[in-house]
Amino acid sequence: KTDFINFINDQEWKSIEPVSSWFGPSSFLMSSMSALFQLSMWIRHGHGYLTENLGIPVWGSYALFGLATLFSGLILGLVSEAFGPD
């Protein structure tokens, strides 16, 4: 607490450089990181639902998420091939 009060009173905060816009909260990079974090939380909740509520074994939940990852990659590959440059 004392260090923080000294930081304010001595105006040490003036010597700190501001965060660049690239790392700002509304930047593309931070928005992407937030989306990845939200996706990981959704996967965690989905795993909990599958194992706790539906009684699927842990390895079964991992297998389902693995298959979903493979099929989503397949679909994205097919779409990019179909609509990509010739």
N, C-alpha and C positions, 0 to 999 in steps of 0.2 A: 504494500500500500504506500509506504514511504517513497519507494523508488518511482512509483507512478506520479505522486504529487510533485516530487522534485523534477520529473520529466516535464510536467506542465509548467511549474513555476519558473524553471530555468529556461523555458522555451526551447528545449532540445528538439522538439517536434519540427521546428523550422528547418533543421538540417537534414531531414529525411526526404528523400526523393519520392514523389507520388508514384503510384502504381501505373504502369503504362496501360494504354487502352487495350492492348492485346490481352492483358490479364485482368481486365476489369470484369465486374460481375455480369455485364450484358454483352460481353464479347462472344464471338462464335466459339472460341476455344472453351470458355467456361460454360456456355450453354450446352456444348457437346458433352463435356464432363458431367454436367448435371443430368443430361439424358441417359448417359451410361450408368450413372448411379441409380437413377430411377428404374432402369431396366434390371439392374442387379437386384434391387429390392423386390421388383415384381417376380423375378425368378425365384427368389428366396421364399416369398409368400406362396408362390405356386408349388414349390417343392414341399413346403409345410402342409399345404392343403392336400396334396396327393398322398403324402405319407401318413398324416395324422387323421384326416377326415375320411379319405377313401380307403385307407389301409394298404396302399401299394407299398411294397418294400422299397427301401432306399435305392437299391440297384435298379429297380424298375423305373423309379422317377428319373434317375440319371439317364437311363436308356431312352426314355421319352424325350427328355430335353436334348439328348444327343441326336436323336432322329429329327426332331424339330429343327435343330441347327443345320443338319445336312440337307433337309428338304428346303429350308429357306435359302440356303446357298445355291441349291440347284435351280430354284425358281428365279432368284436374282441373276444367275448366270444365263438362263434361257432368255429372260427379258432383256438383258444387256446385249445378248447376241442378236435377238430379233430386231431391236430398235437401235443398235449401235451403227457406227459408220461402216460402209461396205468396203 
